[in-house]
Amino acid sequence: MKVLASHDRPREKLARAGTDALGDNELVAVVLGSGTRGQSALDVANGLLDASGGLRGLTRMGRDELSKTHGVGAARAARIQAAIELGRRSLTREPAERPQFPTPRHVAEYLLPLFGSYPVERFGVLLLDTRHRLIRARVLSVGSLDASVVHPREVFREAILAGAAALVLFHNHPSGDPSPSRDDISLTRRLLTAGDIVGIDVLDHVVLADSRYASMKELGRL
């Protein structure tokens, strides 16, 4: 970073003015730690954000894709993934707080930081007690770019083992569009029927996509 005055280099700028003063590229440069031959850390960060389409796209890149970006490599890719995961975890509540989910929006606010930006589809459940407080969240299926497969017995086995009184289904759409597909609606109806049989309420099926969500309850699909 010889072209920058010392007080404008990302780490020095962070120490002087705090994280709020840094742009996305400067924060990524701090995570990278150093540059490569002929490139500063800021140059590598700019290239990485260009390749990913911005900060949101960066959260969707896998380790292999990150590693192949010019100037990154395996070690820096691991740092980036670790930083992203720490960010996700910092946006969720502590398990001891037993978050409660009275509305679909509460569900979405809890789930979006965790699963909204994954590059492959993940299907899971929030297992809830009689007051709709969280017992635990479970991912049951990890699919390809556009599909995952889950069977009702997997869903309700987890619910029964946890002693859950109710559950919320969720999965993400890597496409960025949270609109439920016909398959999503069909699966939800199967699980609603199964829930009636075993006596566990299926409260909603929430589809996540980046920072947006679609609730089948709100859409009148339940």
LOTIKE-22870 format. One line per 8 residues: number of its first residue (from 0); for each residue x, y, z of N, C-alpha, C, O. Coordinates in Angstrom, 3 decimals. Example, Ala and Ser with C-alpha at 12.3 -4.5 7.8 and 13.67 -1.06 7.14 Angstrom:
% LOTIKE-22870
0 = 13.190 -5.690 7.800 12.300 -4.500 7.800 13.200 -3.300 7.800 14.236 -3.319 8.465 ~ 12.850 -2.250 7.080 13.670 -1.060 7.140 12.900 0.030 7.870 13.409 1.138 8.039
END
This chain:
% LOTIKE-22870
0 = 0.824 -1.199 0.000 0.000 0.000 0.000 0.865 1.260 0.000 0.577 2.237 0.692 ~ 1.940 1.206 -0.802 2.882 2.310 -0.828 2.285 3.562 -1.428 2.765 4.665 -1.165 ~ 1.230 3.409 -2.244 0.633 4.579 -2.883 -0.263 5.347 -1.927 -0.640 6.480 -2.225 ~ -0.606 4.778 -0.811 -1.457 5.448 0.165 -0.617 6.058 1.274 0.375 5.477 1.713 ~ -1.025 7.229 1.717 -0.395 7.783 2.913 -0.629 6.832 4.073 -1.661 6.164 4.135 ~ 0.326 6.769 4.994 0.247 5.780 6.069 -1.053 5.898 6.862 -1.605 4.888 7.297 ~ -1.548 7.131 7.054 -2.760 7.287 7.862 -4.020 6.890 7.101 -5.094 6.788 7.695 ~ -3.901 6.662 5.785 -5.043 6.233 4.988 -5.046 4.732 4.711 -5.980 4.231 4.085
8 = -4.028 4.005 5.161 -4.019 2.563 5.004 -5.095 1.979 5.910 -5.310 2.473 7.017 ~ -5.781 0.917 5.442 -6.951 0.433 6.187 -6.723 0.170 7.669 -7.529 0.596 8.496 ~ -5.635 -0.528 8.026 -5.432 -0.828 9.447 -5.188 0.437 10.266 -5.713 0.592 11.369 ~ -4.373 1.344 9.700 -4.107 2.590 10.409 -5.360 3.453 10.501 -5.614 4.104 11.515 ~ -6.136 3.442 9.419 -7.387 4.203 9.404 -8.372 3.646 10.424 -9.066 4.407 11.098 ~ -8.435 2.318 10.541 -9.307 1.678 11.522 -8.897 2.089 12.935 -9.743 2.432 13.761 ~ -7.590 2.050 13.203 -7.107 2.406 14.540 -7.396 3.865 14.865 -7.669 4.214 16.013 ~ -7.332 4.725 13.825 -7.517 6.156 14.050 -8.988 6.550 14.137 -9.367 7.358 14.984
16 = -9.816 5.979 13.263 -11.181 6.475 13.118 -12.261 5.435 13.419 -13.442 5.779 13.476 ~ -11.879 4.168 13.611 -12.861 3.134 13.905 -13.390 2.457 12.657 -13.174 2.930 11.541 ~ -14.087 1.345 12.854 -14.555 0.534 11.726 -15.578 1.269 10.860 -15.661 1.015 9.658 ~ -16.358 2.175 11.454 -17.394 2.878 10.687 -16.800 3.742 9.580 -17.482 4.059 8.605 ~ -15.544 4.120 9.724 -14.917 4.999 8.736 -14.401 4.235 7.519 -14.011 4.852 6.528 ~ -14.393 2.907 7.578 -13.841 2.100 6.500 -14.921 1.670 5.514 -16.035 1.326 5.909 ~ -14.579 1.693 4.226 -15.458 1.150 3.202 -15.392 -0.367 3.202 -14.551 -0.962 3.875 ~ -16.297 -0.997 2.430 -16.314 -2.455 2.352 -14.968 -3.001 1.912 -14.471 -3.977 2.474
24 = -14.375 -2.364 0.899 -13.092 -2.849 0.384 -11.985 -2.736 1.429 -11.094 -3.583 1.490 ~ -12.046 -1.693 2.244 -11.020 -1.525 3.277 -11.183 -2.558 4.386 -10.192 -3.069 4.908 ~ -12.422 -2.865 4.745 -12.651 -3.902 5.758 -12.171 -5.263 5.259 -11.557 -6.022 6.009 ~ -12.451 -5.570 3.985 -11.970 -6.827 3.421 -10.446 -6.853 3.403 -9.843 -7.894 3.662 ~ -9.822 -5.725 3.102 -8.364 -5.649 3.092 -7.784 -5.947 4.475 -6.756 -6.615 4.590 ~ -8.444 -5.450 5.522 -7.981 -5.740 6.886 -8.082 -7.229 7.178 -7.184 -7.799 7.797 ~ -9.166 -7.866 6.738 -9.322 -9.309 6.929 -8.232 -10.072 6.175 -7.667 -11.032 6.698 ~ -7.938 -9.644 4.951 -6.896 -10.309 4.151 -5.531 -10.195 4.821 -4.729 -11.127 4.767
32 = -5.268 -9.065 5.446 -4.027 -8.901 6.197 -2.871 -8.358 5.400 -2.146 -7.490 5.887 ~ -2.674 -8.840 4.187 -1.560 -8.397 3.355 -1.897 -8.655 1.895 -2.840 -9.377 1.572 ~ -1.118 -8.060 1.040 -1.311 -8.268 -0.387 -0.382 -9.338 -0.935 0.109 -10.191 -0.196 ~ -0.152 -9.282 -2.220 0.759 -10.213 -2.890 1.765 -9.406 -3.702 1.729 -8.175 -3.704 ~ 2.639 -10.088 -4.375 3.645 -9.389 -5.182 2.953 -8.507 -6.235 2.226 -9.005 -7.094 ~ 3.188 -7.229 -6.153 2.615 -6.307 -7.121 1.213 -5.834 -6.797 0.674 -4.986 -7.509 ~ 0.605 -6.360 -5.737 -0.742 -5.960 -5.348 -0.816 -5.721 -3.850 -0.327 -6.531 -3.062 ~ -1.424 -4.616 -3.457 -1.658 -4.373 -2.038 -2.879 -5.159 -1.581 -3.633 -5.687 -2.398
40 = -3.063 -5.230 -0.278 -4.258 -5.891 0.254 -5.522 -5.204 -0.251 -6.535 -5.861 -0.492 ~ -5.464 -3.873 -0.413 -6.619 -3.139 -0.918 -6.897 -3.488 -2.382 -8.055 -3.582 -2.791 ~ -5.839 -3.681 -3.169 -6.023 -4.110 -4.561 -6.705 -5.474 -4.622 -7.633 -5.681 -5.404 ~ -6.236 -6.401 -3.789 -6.825 -7.747 -3.769 -8.286 -7.670 -3.330 -9.147 -8.344 -3.895 ~ -8.561 -6.840 -2.311 -9.936 -6.682 -1.825 -10.844 -6.132 -2.915 -11.972 -6.597 -3.081 ~ -10.355 -5.140 -3.660 -11.152 -4.571 -4.752 -11.443 -5.622 -5.818 -12.563 -5.707 -6.323 ~ -10.431 -6.424 -6.160 -10.624 -7.479 -7.145 -11.616 -8.532 -6.673 -12.415 -9.047 -7.456 ~ -11.556 -8.843 -5.394 -12.452 -9.845 -4.827 -13.902 -9.358 -4.838 -14.811 -10.115 -5.178
48 = -14.113 -8.109 -4.472 -15.472 -7.551 -4.478 -16.003 -7.408 -5.897 -17.200 -7.582 -6.130 ~ -15.130 -7.095 -6.846 -15.552 -7.041 -8.256 -15.979 -8.424 -8.737 -16.993 -8.571 -9.419 ~ -15.184 -9.444 -8.369 -15.468 -10.815 -8.822 -16.756 -11.363 -8.216 -17.458 -12.153 -8.847 ~ -17.063 -10.939 -6.990 -18.243 -11.465 -6.289 -19.491 -10.633 -6.523 -20.596 -11.052 -6.179 ~ -19.315 -9.436 -7.115 -20.458 -8.558 -7.321 -20.818 -7.746 -6.095 -21.927 -7.220 -6.002 ~ -19.894 -7.637 -5.155 -20.155 -6.844 -3.955 -20.156 -7.680 -2.690 -19.943 -8.892 -2.724 ~ -20.399 -7.012 -1.582 -20.291 -7.657 -0.277 -21.280 -8.796 -0.120 -20.933 -9.844 0.426 ~ -22.512 -8.608 -0.591 -23.509 -9.673 -0.468 -23.082 -10.902 -1.280 -23.227 -12.034 -0.820
56 = -22.561 -10.675 -2.474 -22.085 -11.789 -3.286 -20.919 -12.505 -2.628 -20.766 -13.717 -2.777 ~ -20.093 -11.758 -1.898 -18.949 -12.358 -1.218 -19.393 -13.403 -0.201 -18.722 -14.419 -0.025 ~ -20.520 -13.162 0.470 -21.010 -14.113 1.476 -21.485 -15.417 0.844 -21.651 -16.418 1.541 ~ -21.704 -15.414 -0.475 -22.213 -16.600 -1.157 -21.101 -17.410 -1.823 -21.364 -18.489 -2.356 ~ -19.883 -16.917 -1.804 -18.775 -17.616 -2.462 -18.247 -18.750 -1.574 -18.042 -18.567 -0.374 ~ -18.033 -19.913 -2.176 -17.455 -21.034 -1.447 -15.951 -20.895 -1.336 -15.354 -20.012 -1.952 ~ -15.336 -21.771 -0.547 -13.897 -21.662 -0.305 -13.093 -21.861 -1.583 -12.109 -21.158 -1.814 ~ -13.506 -22.814 -2.413 -12.776 -23.057 -3.657 -12.826 -21.842 -4.563 -11.820 -21.461 -5.163
64 = -13.992 -21.237 -4.659 -14.148 -20.060 -5.513 -13.324 -18.894 -4.984 -12.698 -18.165 -5.753 ~ -13.329 -18.725 -3.675 -12.520 -17.667 -3.063 -11.029 -17.906 -3.318 -10.285 -16.988 -3.666 ~ -10.617 -19.151 -3.137 -9.192 -19.491 -3.261 -8.652 -19.232 -4.658 -7.474 -18.918 -4.829 ~ -9.520 -19.366 -5.656 -9.090 -19.200 -7.046 -9.064 -17.742 -7.487 -8.587 -17.431 -8.578 ~ -9.573 -16.851 -6.648 -9.549 -15.428 -6.977 -8.120 -14.924 -6.858 -7.421 -15.251 -5.899 ~ -7.687 -14.132 -7.824 -6.298 -13.684 -7.875 -5.887 -12.971 -6.584 -6.518 -12.003 -6.159 ~ -4.811 -13.476 -5.975 -4.273 -12.851 -4.781 -4.848 -13.352 -3.479 -4.431 -12.902 -2.412 ~ -5.808 -14.286 -3.534 -6.448 -14.740 -2.299 -5.775 -16.015 -1.778 -5.053 -15.956 -0.782
72 = -5.994 -17.158 -2.424 -5.386 -18.396 -1.961 -6.135 -19.012 -0.788 -7.093 -18.432 -0.277 ~ -5.687 -20.197 -0.365 -6.417 -20.975 0.642 -6.449 -20.297 2.007 -7.490 -20.274 2.664 ~ -5.312 -19.745 2.439 -5.250 -19.155 3.787 -6.139 -17.926 3.890 -6.873 -17.770 4.866 ~ -6.077 -17.050 2.888 -6.914 -15.842 2.929 -8.387 -16.194 2.743 -9.257 -15.549 3.328 ~ -8.670 -17.207 1.937 -10.059 -17.663 1.781 -10.624 -18.110 3.122 -11.775 -17.816 3.443 ~ -9.820 -18.819 3.902 -10.262 -19.272 5.220 -10.539 -18.082 6.142 -11.494 -18.106 6.919 ~ -9.700 -17.037 6.057 -9.925 -15.849 6.885 -11.247 -15.172 6.525 -12.006 -14.752 7.398 ~ -11.502 -15.077 5.224 -12.740 -14.431 4.775 -13.950 -15.224 5.240 -14.910 -14.648 5.750
80 = -13.912 -16.546 5.071 -15.037 -17.375 5.501 -15.261 -17.267 7.008 -16.400 -17.211 7.472 ~ -14.173 -17.239 7.759 -14.296 -17.123 9.216 -14.918 -15.785 9.601 -15.754 -15.725 10.503 ~ -14.513 -14.709 8.923 -15.057 -13.383 9.223 -16.549 -13.324 8.904 -17.329 -12.748 9.662 ~ -16.943 -13.926 7.773 -18.361 -13.944 7.396 -19.176 -14.725 8.412 -20.264 -14.300 8.800 ~ -18.653 -15.871 8.845 -19.385 -16.691 9.809 -19.504 -15.982 11.162 -20.539 -16.077 11.822 ~ -18.452 -15.274 11.575 -18.539 -14.501 12.813 -19.615 -13.424 12.700 -20.348 -13.168 13.655 ~ -19.706 -12.794 11.521 -20.751 -11.798 11.307 -22.133 -12.399 11.417 -23.026 -11.821 12.035 ~ -22.309 -13.583 10.806 -23.608 -14.258 10.893 -23.968 -14.548 12.348 -25.089 -14.291 12.789
88 = -22.998 -15.089 13.084 -23.283 -15.469 14.468 -23.569 -14.254 15.344 -24.378 -14.325 16.269 ~ -22.901 -13.139 15.046 -23.108 -11.944 15.869 -24.507 -11.367 15.701 -24.973 -10.616 16.558 ~ -25.182 -11.711 14.606 -26.523 -11.192 14.337 -27.632 -12.067 14.903 -28.812 -11.737 14.790 ~ -27.251 -13.170 15.504 -28.251 -14.048 16.110 -28.227 -13.878 17.622 -27.224 -13.455 18.197 ~ -29.319 -14.206 18.243 -29.410 -14.073 19.694 -28.711 -15.234 20.379 -28.520 -16.306 19.804 ~ -28.341 -14.987 21.612 -27.738 -16.052 22.393 -28.776 -17.151 22.646 -29.933 -16.848 22.936 ~ -28.371 -18.437 22.537 -29.323 -19.525 22.766 -30.034 -19.448 24.109 -31.186 -19.865 24.228 ~ -29.352 -18.916 25.119 -29.942 -18.853 26.452 -31.161 -17.935 26.502 -31.977 -18.036 27.419
96 = -31.288 -17.044 25.522 -32.398 -16.108 25.532 -33.717 -16.755 25.125 -34.781 -16.173 25.336 ~ -33.659 -17.965 24.539 -34.872 -18.652 24.093 -35.753 -17.707 23.283 -36.836 -17.348 23.746 ~ -35.327 -17.290 22.088 -36.147 -16.378 21.294 -37.536 -16.946 21.034 -37.723 -18.156 20.899 ~ -38.494 -16.047 20.969 -39.892 -16.413 20.745 -40.310 -15.891 19.378 -39.843 -14.838 18.943 ~ -41.198 -16.631 18.690 -41.551 -16.299 17.322 -43.067 -16.120 17.177 -43.755 -17.027 16.710 ~ -43.585 -14.959 17.576 -45.024 -14.738 17.465 -45.500 -14.449 16.051 -46.683 -14.619 15.759 ~ -44.600 -14.011 15.156 -44.993 -13.656 13.790 -43.957 -14.179 12.789 -42.822 -14.466 13.170 ~ -44.338 -14.305 11.514 -43.372 -14.690 10.478 -42.173 -13.740 10.406 -41.055 -14.180 10.137
104 = -42.390 -12.458 10.640 -41.268 -11.514 10.586 -40.231 -11.821 11.657 -39.033 -11.692 11.403 ~ -40.661 -12.220 12.842 -39.708 -12.606 13.885 -38.890 -13.814 13.433 -37.684 -13.884 13.669 ~ -39.562 -14.765 12.782 -38.858 -15.940 12.266 -37.807 -15.510 11.243 -36.658 -15.949 11.301 ~ -38.211 -14.648 10.306 -37.301 -14.209 9.247 -36.108 -13.442 9.818 -34.977 -13.633 9.370 ~ -36.350 -12.586 10.789 -35.255 -11.817 11.385 -34.233 -12.721 12.053 -33.045 -12.401 12.092 ~ -34.686 -13.836 12.571 -33.771 -14.795 13.193 -33.008 -15.599 12.138 -31.807 -15.831 12.281 ~ -33.704 -16.025 11.080 -33.128 -16.967 10.123 -32.292 -16.316 9.018 -31.309 -16.905 8.568 ~ -32.664 -15.114 8.576 -31.987 -14.523 7.421 -30.473 -14.372 7.613 -29.719 -14.702 6.698
112 = -29.998 -13.882 8.772 -28.540 -13.783 8.925 -27.840 -15.145 8.885 -26.667 -15.232 8.520 ~ -28.558 -16.198 9.259 -27.954 -17.525 9.309 -27.969 -18.241 7.965 -26.991 -18.891 7.595 ~ -29.072 -18.125 7.234 -29.254 -18.974 6.061 -29.626 -18.236 4.779 -29.671 -18.852 3.714 ~ -29.892 -16.944 4.852 -30.419 -16.248 3.691 -29.515 -16.196 2.488 -30.001 -16.139 1.358 ~ -28.194 -16.215 2.696 -27.277 -15.992 1.572 -26.459 -17.211 1.186 -25.468 -17.074 0.469 ~ -26.840 -18.399 1.637 -26.075 -19.590 1.257 -26.207 -19.855 -0.243 -27.279 -19.653 -0.814 ~ -25.117 -20.309 -0.889 -25.154 -20.546 -2.341 -25.834 -21.841 -2.746 -26.093 -22.046 -3.932 ~ -26.132 -22.721 -1.800 -26.907 -23.934 -2.096 -28.096 -23.977 -1.142 -28.088 -23.352 -0.081
120 = -29.105 -24.720 -1.540 -30.337 -24.749 -0.756 -30.166 -25.586 0.506 -29.607 -26.683 0.477 ~ -30.659 -25.043 1.611 -30.673 -25.752 2.888 -32.102 -25.754 3.415 -32.775 -24.724 3.441 ~ -32.542 -26.919 3.827 -33.898 -27.058 4.370 -33.786 -27.433 5.833 -33.006 -28.313 6.199 ~ -34.564 -26.767 6.668 -34.490 -27.069 8.087 -35.774 -26.739 8.822 -36.780 -26.365 8.219 ~ -35.717 -26.886 10.144 -36.872 -26.620 10.990 -36.450 -25.853 12.235 -35.358 -26.052 12.768 ~ -37.338 -24.975 12.685 -37.247 -24.410 14.026 -38.196 -25.211 14.902 -39.395 -25.271 14.630 ~ -37.673 -25.816 15.934 -38.482 -26.623 16.848 -38.856 -25.757 18.042 -37.990 -25.168 18.689 ~ -40.165 -25.682 18.332 -40.681 -24.720 19.305 -41.469 -25.403 20.413 -42.018 -26.490 20.231
128 = -41.513 -24.734 21.577 -42.323 -25.252 22.673 -43.756 -24.713 22.565 -44.115 -24.107 21.556 ~ -44.558 -24.928 23.587 -45.970 -24.540 23.519 -46.165 -23.025 23.455 -47.223 -22.557 23.036 ~ -45.159 -22.260 23.865 -45.231 -20.795 23.800 -44.494 -20.259 22.577 -44.232 -19.061 22.469 ~ -44.170 -21.152 21.670 -43.473 -20.809 20.426 -42.099 -20.196 20.681 -41.650 -19.319 19.944 ~ -41.435 -20.676 21.747 -40.043 -20.321 22.016 -39.144 -21.395 21.408 -39.513 -22.567 21.324 ~ -37.973 -20.969 20.994 -37.065 -21.871 20.300 -36.502 -22.936 21.240 -35.985 -22.629 22.314 ~ -36.615 -24.175 20.817 -35.911 -25.282 21.470 -34.572 -25.482 20.775 -33.520 -25.483 21.414 ~ -34.628 -25.650 19.461 -33.413 -25.715 18.652 -33.771 -25.572 17.180 -34.919 -25.761 16.779
136 = -32.770 -25.238 16.392 -32.910 -25.202 14.932 -32.092 -26.342 14.355 -30.996 -26.636 14.834 ~ -32.629 -26.985 13.323 -31.940 -28.111 12.695 -31.998 -27.983 11.175 -33.065 -27.770 10.601 ~ -30.843 -28.115 10.533 -30.791 -28.246 9.080 -30.908 -29.726 8.756 -30.133 -30.538 9.261 ~ -31.873 -30.078 7.916 -32.151 -31.482 7.621 -31.667 -31.911 6.250 -31.475 -33.102 6.005 ~ -31.468 -30.964 5.360 -31.086 -31.311 4.003 -30.282 -30.183 3.387 -30.636 -29.012 3.521 ~ -29.200 -30.538 2.713 -28.406 -29.580 1.946 -28.425 -30.053 0.505 -27.995 -31.165 0.197 ~ -28.936 -29.187 -0.387 -29.149 -29.617 -1.765 -28.169 -29.029 -2.740 -27.080 -28.595 -2.366 ~ -28.566 -29.018 -4.008 -27.764 -28.481 -5.089 -28.053 -26.992 -5.195 -28.484 -26.369 -4.225
144 = -27.814 -26.415 -6.384 -28.066 -24.994 -6.558 -29.550 -24.642 -6.483 -29.898 -23.508 -6.153 ~ -30.429 -25.601 -6.786 -31.828 -25.224 -6.875 -32.806 -26.227 -6.268 -34.011 -26.123 -6.495 ~ -32.304 -27.199 -5.498 -33.244 -28.184 -4.947 -32.661 -28.868 -3.729 -31.448 -29.055 -3.635 ~ -33.523 -29.243 -2.794 -33.134 -30.105 -1.684 -34.260 -31.102 -1.468 -35.402 -30.857 -1.857 ~ -33.934 -32.219 -0.849 -34.922 -33.281 -0.654 -35.057 -33.535 0.838 -34.058 -33.712 1.535 ~ -36.299 -33.554 1.330 -36.538 -33.850 2.731 -37.781 -34.719 2.820 -38.722 -34.557 2.044 ~ -37.776 -35.643 3.776 -38.906 -36.544 3.960 -39.607 -36.189 5.273 -38.940 -35.836 6.245 ~ -40.945 -36.278 5.319 -41.664 -35.955 6.570 -41.132 -36.696 7.787 -41.108 -36.130 8.880
152 = -40.702 -37.955 7.630 -40.231 -38.691 8.811 -39.009 -38.024 9.424 -38.835 -38.069 10.642 ~ -38.141 -37.393 8.592 -36.965 -36.711 9.134 -37.370 -35.484 9.940 -36.804 -35.200 10.997 ~ -38.360 -34.762 9.421 -38.841 -33.556 10.104 -39.423 -33.910 11.467 -39.059 -33.308 12.478 ~ -40.321 -34.879 11.493 -41.041 -35.149 12.733 -40.251 -36.032 13.702 -40.542 -36.041 14.898 ~ -39.273 -36.760 13.213 -38.372 -37.450 14.140 -37.624 -36.434 14.977 -37.514 -36.591 16.193 ~ -37.106 -35.390 14.340 -36.414 -34.333 15.084 -37.353 -33.651 16.072 -36.971 -33.372 17.209 ~ -38.582 -33.385 15.636 -39.538 -32.701 16.508 -39.910 -33.552 17.717 -40.007 -33.046 18.835 ~ -40.114 -34.827 17.490 -40.495 -35.728 18.589 -39.342 -35.885 19.578 -39.554 -35.853 20.790
160 = -38.120 -36.055 19.063 -36.954 -36.193 19.944 -36.741 -34.949 20.802 -36.283 -35.040 21.941 ~ -37.081 -33.776 20.238 -36.894 -32.525 20.971 -38.057 -32.212 21.900 -37.980 -31.275 22.694 ~ -39.143 -32.992 21.809 -40.326 -32.696 22.599 -41.023 -31.430 22.138 -41.625 -30.721 22.945 ~ -40.947 -31.142 20.846 -41.511 -29.902 20.319 -43.033 -29.989 20.221 -43.596 -31.038 19.908 ~ -43.680 -28.856 20.498 -45.131 -28.768 20.344 -45.514 -28.204 18.986 -46.627 -28.412 18.502 ~ -44.579 -27.488 18.379 -44.835 -26.857 17.090 -43.502 -26.689 16.362 -42.430 -26.826 16.952 ~ -43.598 -26.390 15.070 -42.379 -26.165 14.303 -42.651 -25.199 13.163 -43.785 -25.014 12.722 ~ -41.564 -24.592 12.705 -41.594 -23.751 11.507 -40.600 -24.333 10.515 -39.435 -24.550 10.849
168 = -41.054 -24.581 9.310 -40.186 -25.056 8.239 -39.475 -23.859 7.612 -40.023 -22.757 7.575 ~ -38.272 -24.073 7.127 -37.585 -22.998 6.408 -36.625 -23.589 5.382 -36.107 -24.692 5.558 ~ -36.402 -22.853 4.330 -35.315 -23.164 3.405 -34.955 -21.896 2.646 -35.727 -20.938 2.622 ~ -33.784 -21.895 2.030 -33.330 -20.724 1.282 -33.388 -20.982 -0.216 -33.281 -22.122 -0.667 ~ -33.559 -19.918 -0.974 -33.511 -19.958 -2.428 -32.236 -19.252 -2.888 -32.160 -18.026 -2.813 ~ -31.244 -19.988 -3.358 -30.005 -19.347 -3.824 -30.214 -18.372 -4.975 -29.362 -17.518 -5.223 ~ -31.331 -18.487 -5.677 -31.617 -17.595 -6.803 -31.802 -16.148 -6.372 -31.687 -15.236 -7.191 ~ -32.090 -15.930 -5.087 -32.363 -14.582 -4.601 -33.829 -14.211 -4.618 -34.197 -13.130 -4.158
176 = -34.685 -15.096 -5.147 -36.134 -14.855 -5.187 -36.803 -15.765 -4.158 -36.754 -16.987 -4.301 ~ -37.428 -15.194 -3.124 -38.019 -16.037 -2.073 -39.403 -16.585 -2.402 -40.005 -17.259 -1.566 ~ -39.922 -16.314 -3.595 -41.275 -16.783 -3.933 -41.338 -18.302 -3.861 -40.493 -18.969 -4.458 ~ -42.311 -18.875 -3.151 -42.421 -20.339 -3.053 -42.719 -20.959 -4.414 -43.520 -20.433 -5.187 ~ -42.068 -22.074 -4.694 -42.331 -22.812 -5.920 -43.496 -23.774 -5.708 -43.969 -23.945 -4.585 ~ -43.955 -24.398 -6.788 -45.007 -25.399 -6.663 -44.548 -26.552 -5.778 -45.326 -27.066 -4.974 ~ -43.283 -26.961 -5.923 -42.749 -28.043 -5.086 -42.732 -27.634 -3.616 -43.017 -28.448 -2.737 ~ -42.397 -26.370 -3.353 -42.390 -25.875 -1.969 -43.793 -25.975 -1.362 -43.958 -26.422 -0.227
184 = -44.784 -25.560 -2.124 -46.165 -25.585 -1.636 -46.640 -27.021 -1.434 -47.300 -27.329 -0.441 ~ -46.299 -27.904 -2.385 -46.693 -29.308 -2.276 -46.076 -29.966 -1.047 -46.754 -30.682 -0.311 ~ -44.778 -29.716 -0.829 -44.101 -30.288 0.339 -44.724 -29.763 1.625 -44.902 -30.520 2.579 ~ -45.055 -28.485 1.661 -45.653 -27.899 2.861 -46.976 -28.574 3.191 -47.258 -28.863 4.354 ~ -47.775 -28.821 2.183 -49.066 -29.473 2.422 -48.886 -30.892 2.955 -49.634 -31.327 3.831 ~ -47.893 -31.619 2.425 -47.606 -32.970 2.930 -47.218 -32.915 4.404 -47.661 -33.739 5.205 ~ -46.387 -31.936 4.752 -45.916 -31.832 6.131 -47.024 -31.348 7.068 -47.064 -31.743 8.233 ~ -47.910 -30.510 6.575 -49.068 -30.110 7.381 -49.926 -31.319 7.727 -50.367 -31.470 8.866
192 = -50.161 -32.182 6.737 -50.951 -33.390 6.963 -50.277 -34.304 7.972 -50.921 -34.837 8.875 ~ -48.961 -34.479 7.805 -48.210 -35.324 8.737 -48.237 -34.745 10.144 -48.338 -35.488 11.120 ~ -48.146 -33.408 10.257 -48.200 -32.770 11.565 -49.524 -32.987 12.259 -49.565 -33.197 13.472 ~ -50.618 -32.939 11.497 -51.939 -33.214 12.071 -52.007 -34.630 12.641 -52.624 -34.866 13.680 ~ -51.364 -35.566 11.943 -51.405 -36.967 12.373 -50.632 -37.179 13.672 -51.098 -37.879 14.571 ~ -49.440 -36.566 13.768 -48.600 -36.792 14.952 -48.874 -35.789 16.077 -48.336 -35.928 17.175 ~ -49.707 -34.781 15.807 -50.056 -33.829 16.856 -49.032 -32.739 17.089 -48.916 -32.231 18.204 ~ -48.283 -32.367 16.057 -47.307 -31.274 16.143 -47.689 -30.227 15.105 -47.756 -30.526 13.913
200 = -47.937 -29.002 15.553 -48.401 -27.945 14.668 -47.297 -27.456 13.735 -46.199 -27.131 14.185 ~ -47.585 -27.404 12.450 -46.694 -26.755 11.487 -47.205 -25.326 11.326 -48.230 -25.096 10.684 ~ -46.492 -24.375 11.907 -46.976 -22.997 11.985 -46.753 -22.211 10.703 -47.547 -21.335 10.361 ~ -45.668 -22.526 9.989 -45.339 -21.730 8.811 -44.232 -22.431 8.033 -43.566 -23.332 8.544 ~ -44.052 -22.004 6.800 -42.899 -22.388 5.985 -42.348 -21.086 5.427 -42.998 -20.422 4.619 ~ -41.150 -20.725 5.862 -40.533 -19.453 5.494 -39.419 -19.703 4.482 -38.509 -20.497 4.724 ~ -39.504 -19.017 3.353 -38.486 -19.126 2.307 -37.587 -17.901 2.387 -38.073 -16.771 2.426 ~ -36.288 -18.122 2.411 -35.300 -17.062 2.611 -34.526 -16.808 1.324 -34.251 -17.739 0.566
208 = -34.178 -15.553 1.078 -33.357 -15.216 -0.087 -32.632 -13.907 0.184 -33.235 -12.835 0.142 ~ -31.334 -13.997 0.463 -30.534 -12.825 0.807 -31.200 -12.084 1.981 -31.247 -12.614 3.092 ~ -31.709 -10.882 1.750 -32.305 -10.108 2.841 -33.832 -10.117 2.789 -34.476 -9.370 3.526 ~ -34.421 -10.952 1.925 -35.884 -11.004 1.785 -36.407 -12.369 2.221 -35.656 -13.337 2.346 ~ -37.709 -12.415 2.446 -38.324 -13.683 2.820 -39.744 -13.745 2.290 -40.336 -12.720 1.953 ~ -40.285 -14.951 2.218 -41.698 -15.166 1.906 -42.240 -16.152 2.923 -41.661 -17.216 3.141 ~ -43.348 -15.792 3.542 -44.007 -16.647 4.532 -45.259 -17.236 3.906 -46.120 -16.505 3.416 ~ -45.360 -18.571 3.923 -46.559 -19.197 3.372 -47.792 -18.885 4.223 -48.918 -18.887 3.725
216 = -47.568 -18.620 5.489 -48.688 -18.194 6.344 -49.208 -16.843 5.888 -50.415 -16.656 5.732 ~ -48.288 -15.891 5.674 -48.700 -14.563 5.221 -49.320 -14.610 3.833 -50.204 -13.814 3.516 ~ -48.856 -15.548 3.002 -49.382 -15.660 1.640 -50.689 -16.448 1.561 -51.278 -16.578 0.488 ~ -51.139 -16.971 2.699 -52.374 -17.740 2.733 -52.247 -19.123 2.144 -53.223 -19.685 1.648 ~ -51.022 -19.690 2.197 -50.795 -21.027 1.622 -50.935 -22.136 2.655 -50.842 -23.314 2.311 ~ -51.159 -21.774 3.921 -51.326 -22.788 4.962 -52.806 -23.038 5.236 -53.147 -23.863 6.084
END
